[in-house]
């Protein structure tokens, strides 16, 4: 602020204005006709401004300052006014894609193939336009990439939801929404669909960002908006609409971001079962049965989906309750263990080593999510006990008022046999396949999960097998400690990092013992 109070008089600090404006680039100052001269505070009396010169100086600075403030205000107004318009444009692009998925996907695949051919031919004539084209939003992929960046801003995320974009963004998660008349044999189409769904999941996770204000979005029913979209004449007339009505999960009785994410993992489990049984519909990509591009795109979607789940579940008790009651915890654990079964051993290294890393990264993210939810439930229960007595009537194993789960029931969903097996399996990743550094990082993250899940896993083992002579997980964690406690070896660990890792292991051992 260039206004100061001197005595009882409100007075402008024109010298401060001069200092501020003098920081602008010379070309900016030229637009205002330059800055008037200002004598130095240390100048002699003869060189200081006279009263008349001072008056002219202040008048000139007042005009320049006001012009600059008006420019800044106009620029801000234009930018703010343009943001809702930009969000509406992105929402319309998503809706247009959903209205004609077949046409949208085919057009994008054709463009990509043409670009690939041009790159192979080293077409110099079109190379000069690459930078300009890369800045344009021309399809659903461009729109989602831009949205993911924009919705990191809290106000933009709020406006996007207010403008009605959330249901259409959520719909992109649905497998059924990406039905195509070309079938499932076109690899480029499969990769593109996975890319779109991965970007949608990433955008959902970024927009929610674990904020309590947006927690309701996780369970917000989007089925009515999407049913309305499918009743639109343009959709009915599109190539995607056939004589048979297409039923998608998103237009089911009740559908939300959380339910669609769970459904996508459940669909994968179903397809994997068909693949194992040798069924004719076994189309699930696996490292052995599909190209690297298809497998990588699917693996990337799964990583982004876990990121979205984390944003929707962390700090959101109602979403956590719904997730558990929909068996989301069980589905994730089964999918993670099934994904790890794709890693076949040392022979998987080389070209498929990167895919194996993606598989273990996914399983690690799943385990970290389970750890976070359990920690959140435990901490919330502790806080509630401090504040007041639990007003939910019922014992640990029975039904509870309002169909809510107790904290113990929620924790139990993440300490089943599969979750406990997953946590221990992540302590022995194949370093000869994924590399020593990646293996060490996975073990480090798994140890923190073992520490949190240990009480429930040990209780489970004791209930099913009787109290074990060696507590659950103790041997596996000791093995990790023995591996890392090799000072002077050539394992690449410096002394400080080694000490930190051993402290982590010792903390887990203390819990286990």
C-alpha positions in Angstrom: 0.0 0.0 0.0 1.4 3.4 -1.0 -0.7 5.3 1.5 0.7 6.4 4.9 -0.7 8.2 7.9 1.3 11.3 9.1 -0.3 13.0 12.0 -4.0 13.3 11.1 -3.4 13.6 7.4 -3.8 10.8 4.9 -0.8 11.1 2.5 0.5 9.1 -0.4 4.1 7.8 -0.2 5.2 8.8 -3.7 8.8 7.9 -3.1 7.8 4.4 -2.3 5.7 4.3 -5.5 8.8 5.4 -7.3 10.9 2.6 -5.8 8.2 0.0 -6.6 7.7 1.1 -10.2 11.5 1.4 -10.8 11.7 -2.4 -10.4 9.7 -2.9 -13.6 11.5 -3.7 -16.9 12.5 -0.7 -19.0 10.1 -1.6 -21.8 7.2 -1.6 -19.3 8.1 1.8 -18.0 8.3 3.2 -21.5 4.6 2.5 -21.9 4.0 5.1 -19.2 6.4 7.6 -20.6 9.2 6.7 -18.1 9.6 7.6 -14.5 10.3 11.2 -13.3 13.6 11.9 -11.7 13.8 11.7 -8.0 16.7 13.3 -6.1 18.7 11.1 -3.7 18.0 11.5 0.0 21.7 12.2 0.4 21.9 14.9 -2.3 22.9 18.5 -1.5 20.3 21.1 -0.7 20.9 22.8 -4.1 20.0 19.6 -6.0 16.9 18.7 -4.1 13.4 19.2 -5.6 11.8 22.6 -5.1 8.2 22.7 -3.9 7.0 23.2 -7.5 9.1 20.3 -8.7 7.9 18.2 -5.9 4.3 18.9 -6.8 4.9 18.0 -10.5 6.8 14.8 -9.4 3.9 13.7 -7.2 1.3 14.5 -9.8 3.2 12.5 -12.4 3.7 9.5 -10.0 0.0 9.6 -9.1 -1.0 9.3 -12.8 1.6 6.5 -13.5 0.6 4.6 -10.3 -3.2 4.8 -11.1 -2.6 3.6 -14.7 -0.6 0.7 -13.4 -3.2 -0.3 -10.8 -6.0 -0.1 -13.4 -4.0 -2.4 -15.7 -3.4 -4.9 -13.0 -7.1 -4.9 -11.9 -8.2 -5.4 -15.5 -5.8 -8.2 -16.0 -7.0 -9.9 -12.9 -10.7 -9.5 -13.8 -10.0 -10.9 -17.3 -8.2 -13.9 -15.9 -10.9 -14.6 -13.2 -13.7 -14.1 -15.7 -12.0 -16.5 -18.1 -11.6 -19.4 -15.6 -15.2 -20.5 -15.5 -15.3 -20.3 -19.3 -12.3 -22.6 -19.5 -13.8 -25.0 -17.0 -17.1 -25.1 -19.0 -15.1 -25.8 -22.2 -13.3 -28.8 -20.5 -16.6 -30.1 -19.2 -18.2 -29.9 -22.7 -15.2 -31.8 -24.1 -15.8 -34.6 -21.6 -19.5 -34.7 -22.4 -18.8 -34.7 -26.1 -16.5 -37.7 -25.7 -19.1 -39.5 -23.7 -21.8 -38.8 -26.3 -19.8 -40.5 -29.0 -17.0 -42.6 -27.5 -16.6 -44.6 -30.7 -16.0 -41.6 -32.8 -13.8 -39.8 -30.3 -11.6 -42.8 -29.8 -11.2 -43.6 -33.5 -10.4 -40.0 -34.3 -7.7 -39.9 -31.6 -6.2 -43.2 -32.7 -6.1 -42.1 -36.3 -4.3 -38.9 -35.3 -1.8 -40.8 -33.3 -1.1 -43.2 -36.0 -0.7 -40.4 -38.5 1.7 -38.6 -36.2 3.7 -41.8 -35.7 4.0 -42.3 -39.5 5.0 -38.7 -39.9 7.7 -39.1 -37.2 9.0 -42.2 -38.9 9.2 -40.4 -42.2 10.8 -37.4 -40.5 8.4 -35.0 -42.1 10.1 -31.7 -41.8 7.2 -29.8 -43.2 5.1 -30.4 -40.1 7.8 -30.3 -37.5 7.6 -26.5 -37.1 4.0 -26.7 -35.9 4.6 -29.2 -33.1 5.1 -26.7 -30.3 1.9 -24.8 -31.2 -0.1 -28.0 -31.5 1.2 -29.3 -28.1 -0.3 -26.2 -26.4 -3.8 -26.8 -27.9 -6.5 -28.7 -26.2 -8.0 -30.7 -29.0 -9.3 -33.9 -27.5 -10.3 -35.6 -24.2 -6.7 -36.5 -23.3 -5.6 -32.9 -23.6 -8.6 -31.7 -21.7 -7.9 -34.1 -18.8 -4.2 -33.3 -18.6 -5.1 -29.6 -18.4 -7.9 -30.2 -15.8 -5.6 -32.3 -13.6 -3.3 -29.2 -13.5 -6.1 -26.7 -13.0 -8.0 -28.6 -10.3 -5.0 -28.7 -8.0 -6.2 -25.3 -7.1 -8.8 -25.5 -4.4 -11.1 -22.8 -5.9 -10.9 -24.3 -9.3 -11.8 -27.7 -8.0 -14.8 -26.2 -6.2 -15.9 -24.3 -9.3 -15.6 -27.4 -11.5 -17.9 -29.3 -9.1 -20.3 -26.3 -8.9 -20.5 -26.1 -12.7 -21.5 -29.8 -12.9 -18.4 -31.4 -14.2 -17.9 -34.0 -11.5 -20.4 -36.7 -12.8 -18.9 -36.7 -16.3 -15.4 -36.9 -15.0 -16.4 -39.8 -12.7 -18.1 -41.5 -15.7 -14.7 -41.8 -17.5 -13.7 -44.4 -14.9 -16.4 -46.8 -16.0 -15.4 -49.7 -18.3 -18.8 -49.8 -19.9 -18.6 -46.1 -20.9 -15.7 -47.0 -23.1 -17.6 -49.7 -25.1 -16.5 -49.6 -28.7 -18.0 -51.4 -31.7 -14.5 -52.3 -32.9 -14.1 -54.9 -30.1 -11.1 -55.5 -28.0 -8.5 -56.5 -30.5 -7.2 -53.1 -31.4 -4.2 -52.5 -29.1 -4.0 -48.8 -29.8 -7.6 -48.4 -28.7 -7.0 -50.4 -25.5 -4.0 -48.3 -24.7 -5.9 -45.1 -25.3 -8.9 -46.2 -23.1 -6.5 -47.0 -20.3 -4.8 -43.6 -20.7 -8.1 -41.8 -20.5 -9.2 -43.7 -17.4 -5.8 -43.2 -15.8 -6.0 -39.4 -16.4 -9.6 -39.3 -15.1 -8.5 -41.1 -11.9 -5.5 -38.8 -11.5 -7.7 -35.7 -11.9 -10.2 -37.0 -9.4 -7.5 -37.7 -6.9 -5.9 -34.3 -7.4 -9.2 -32.4 -7.2 -10.2 -34.0 -3.9 -6.7 -33.8 -2.3 -7.8 -35.4 1.0 -9.7 -32.2 1.9 -12.6 -32.5 4.3 -14.6 -29.9 2.4 -14.7 -32.2 -0.7 -15.2 -35.5 1.2 -18.8 -35.8 0.1 -17.8 -36.1 -3.5 -16.5 -39.6 -2.9 -20.0 -41.0 -2.4 -21.9 -38.5 -4.5 -24.4 -40.4 -6.7 -23.8 -39.5 -10.4 -26.1 -42.0 -12.0 -29.0 -39.6 -12.7 -26.9 -37.1 -14.6 -25.4 -39.8 -16.7 -28.8 -41.4 -17.3 -29.9 -38.0 -18.5 -26.9 -37.8 -20.9 -27.8 -41.1 -22.4 -31.4 -39.9 -23.1 -30.0 -37.1 -25.1 -31.0 -37.2 -28.8 -27.3 -36.8 -29.9 -26.3 -39.8 -27.8 -29.1 -41.9 -29.1 -28.2 -41.0 -32.7 -24.5 -41.7 -32.2 -22.6 -44.7 -33.5 -22.1 -45.9 -29.9 -25.9 -46.4 -29.4 -26.9 -49.8 -30.9 -30.1 -51.6 -31.1 -29.3 -53.1 -27.7 -29.3 -50.7 -24.7 -25.8 -50.3 -23.2 -25.9 -50.7 -19.5 -22.9 -49.3 -17.6 -22.0 -49.2 -13.9 -22.2 -45.5 -14.0 -26.0 -45.6 -14.7 -26.8 -48.2 -12.2 -29.2 -47.5 -9.3 -26.5 -45.7 -7.3 -23.0 -44.9 -8.6 -20.2 -42.8 -7.3 -16.5 -42.2 -7.8 -15.7 -44.7 -5.0 -18.0 -47.4 -6.3 -16.7 -47.1 -9.9 -13.1 -47.4 -8.7 -14.0 -50.5 -6.7 -15.9 -51.9 -9.7 -12.9 -51.5 -12.0 -10.7 -53.7 -9.7 -13.6 -56.1 -9.3 -13.9 -56.4 -13.1 -10.2 -57.1 -13.3 -10.5 -60.0 -10.8 -13.4 -61.4 -12.8 -11.4 -61.3 -16.0 -8.4 -62.8 -14.3 -10.5 -65.7 -13.1 -11.8 -66.2 -16.7 -8.2 -66.2 -18.0 -7.1 -68.8 -15.5 -10.1 -70.9 -16.4 -9.3 -70.6 -20.1 -12.6 -68.9 -20.9 -13.3 -67.4 -24.2 -13.7 -63.9 -22.7 -10.3 -63.9 -21.0 -9.0 -60.6 -22.2 -7.2 -59.3 -19.1 -3.7 -58.1 -20.1 -0.8 -59.9 -18.5 2.9 -59.7 -19.0 2.9 -63.0 -20.8 -0.3 -62.5 -22.9 -0.2 -59.0 -24.2 2.2 -56.4 -25.5 4.3 -54.2 -23.2 2.3 -51.2 -24.3 -1.1 -52.6 -23.3 0.2 -54.1 -20.1 1.9 -50.8 -19.1 -1.2 -48.7 -19.9 -3.3 -51.0 -17.7 -0.7 -51.0 -14.9 -0.6 -47.2 -15.1 -4.4 -47.0 -14.7 -4.3 -49.1 -11.7 -1.6 -46.9 -10.0 -3.7 -43.8 -10.7 -6.8 -45.5 -9.5 -5.1 -46.3 -6.1 -4.1 -42.7 -6.0 -7.7 -41.6 -6.5 -8.9 -44.1 -3.8 -6.3 -42.7 -1.4 -7.6 -39.1 -1.9 -11.2 -40.2 -1.5 -10.6 -42.4 1.6 -8.0 -40.7 3.7 -9.6 -38.6 6.5 -13.1 -39.6 5.2 -14.8 -42.0 7.7 -18.0 -42.3 5.7 -16.1 -43.2 2.5 -14.0 -45.7 4.5 -17.2 -47.3 5.8 -18.7 -47.6 2.3 -15.4 -49.0 1.0 -15.2 -51.7 3.6 -18.9 -52.7 3.3 -18.5 -53.0 -0.5 -15.5 -55.4 0.2 -13.2 -52.8 -1.4 -10.4 -53.9 1.0 -10.7 -57.5 0.0 -10.9 -56.8 -3.7 -7.7 -54.6 -3.6 -5.8 -57.2 -1.6 -6.8 -60.0 -4.1 -5.9 -57.8 -7.1 -2.5 -56.9 -5.6 -1.6 -60.5 -4.9 -2.8 -61.6 -8.3 -0.8 -58.8 -10.0 2.4 -60.0 -8.2 1.8 -63.5 -9.6 2.7 -62.0 -13.0 6.3 -61.6 -11.9 7.9 -65.0 -12.8 11.4 -64.6 -11.5 14.9 -63.8 -12.9 13.7 -64.6 -16.4 11.3 -61.7 -16.2 14.1 -59.2 -16.0 15.3 -57.2 -19.0 12.5 -56.0 -21.2 9.8 -57.0 -18.7 11.8 -55.7 -15.7 10.1 -52.3 -16.0 6.7 -54.0 -16.0 7.6 -56.0 -12.9 8.5 -52.7 -11.2 5.1 -51.4 -12.0 3.5 -54.5 -10.5 5.4 -54.1 -7.3 4.8 -50.4 -7.2 1.1 -51.0 -7.5 1.1 -53.6 -4.7 3.2 -51.2 -2.6 0.7 -48.4 -3.1 -2.2 -50.8 -2.2 -0.4 -51.8 1.0 0.3 -48.1 1.9 -3.4 -47.3 1.4 -4.4 -50.1 3.8 -1.9 -48.8 6.3 -3.2 -45.3 6.1 -6.8 -46.3 6.5 -6.1 -48.5 9.5 -4.0 -45.7 11.1 -6.9 -43.2 10.4 -9.5 -45.5 12.0 -7.4 -46.1 15.1 -6.6 -42.4 15.6 -10.2 -41.4 15.1 -11.3 -44.0 17.6 -8.8 -42.7 20.1 -10.0 -39.1 19.6 -13.6 -40.1 20.0 -12.9 -41.9 23.2 -11.2 -38.8 24.6 -14.2 -36.6 23.8 -17.1 -38.8 24.9 -18.3 -42.3 25.3 -19.2 -44.1 22.1 -22.9 -43.7 21.4 -23.0 -46.7 19.0 -24.7 -49.6 20.7 -23.6 -53.2 20.0 -20.7 -55.5 20.5 -17.7 -55.9 18.2 -19.1 -58.6 16.0 -22.8 -57.6 15.9 -24.8 -55.2 13.9 -24.4 -51.6 14.9 -26.9 -48.8 14.9 -27.3 -47.1 11.5 -25.5 -50.0 9.7 -22.2 -48.5 10.6 -19.1 -50.6 11.3 -17.1 -50.4 14.5 -13.5 -49.4 14.4 -12.5 -53.1 15.0 -14.6 -54.2 12.1 -13.0 -51.7 9.8 -9.5 -52.6 10.9 -10.3 -56.3 10.5 -11.1 -55.7 6.8 -7.4 -54.7 6.3 -5.9 -57.4 8.5 -7.4 -60.5 6.7 -5.2 -63.4 5.7 -4.6 -61.8 2.2 -3.6 -58.4 3.6 -1.2 -60.0 6.1 0.3 -62.2 3.3 0.6 -59.2 1.1 2.5 -57.2 3.7 5.0 -60.1 4.3 5.4 -60.8 0.6 6.4 -57.1 0.1 9.3 -57.7 2.4 10.9 -60.1 -0.1 10.6 -58.5 -3.6 12.8 -60.0 -6.3 15.8 -57.6 -6.4 17.2 -59.6 -9.4 14.1 -58.6 -11.4 13.3 -55.1 -10.2 16.7 -54.0 -9.1 18.3 -53.5 -5.7 17.3 -49.9 -5.2 13.6 -50.4 -6.0 13.6 -53.6 -3.9 15.0 -51.7 -0.9 12.4 -48.9 -1.2 9.6 -51.5 -1.4 10.9 -53.2 1.8 11.2 -49.9 3.6 7.6 -49.0 2.8 6.4 -52.5 3.6 8.0 -52.4 7.1 5.9 -49.4 8.1 2.8 -51.3 7.0 3.8 -54.4 8.9 4.2 -52.2 12.0 0.6 -50.9 11.7 -1.0 -54.2 10.7 0.9 -56.4 13.1 -1.6 -56.4 16.0 -4.5 -57.4 13.8 -2.4 -60.0 11.8 -1.0 -61.6 15.0 -4.5 -61.7 16.5 -5.8 -63.4 13.3 -3.1 -66.0 13.3 -3.6 -66.8 17.0 -7.3 -67.2 16.5 -7.0 -69.5 13.6 -3.9 -71.5 14.5 -3.4 -70.9 18.2 -0.7 -68.8 19.7 2.4 -69.3 17.6 5.9 -70.0 19.1 7.2 -67.3 16.8 5.0 -64.3 16.4 3.6 -63.5 13.0 6.1 -61.6 10.8 9.0 -61.9 13.2 11.2 -64.1 11.1 10.6 -62.1 7.9 11.5 -58.8 9.6 14.6 -60.3 11.2 15.7 -61.5 7.8 15.4 -57.9 6.4 17.5 -56.7 9.4 20.2 -59.3 8.7 20.3 -58.2 5.1 20.7 -54.5 5.9 23.1 -55.0 8.9 26.2 -55.5 6.7 28.5 -52.6 7.3 31.4 -52.7 4.9 29.6 -54.8 2.3 29.1 -53.6 -1.3 25.3 -53.1 -1.0 25.6 -49.4 -1.8 24.2 -48.2 1.6 26.0 -45.3 3.3 26.3 -45.4 7.0 23.7 -42.8 7.8 21.0 -44.4 5.6 21.9 -47.9 6.9 21.5 -46.6 10.5 18.0 -45.2 9.6 16.9 -48.4 8.0 18.1 -50.5 11.0 16.2 -48.1 13.4 13.1 -48.6 11.4 13.5 -52.4 11.5 14.1 -52.4 15.2 11.0 -50.3 15.8 8.9 -52.9 13.9 10.6 -55.8 15.8 9.6 -54.1 19.1 6.0 -54.1 18.0 6.1 -57.7 16.8 7.8 -59.0 20.0 
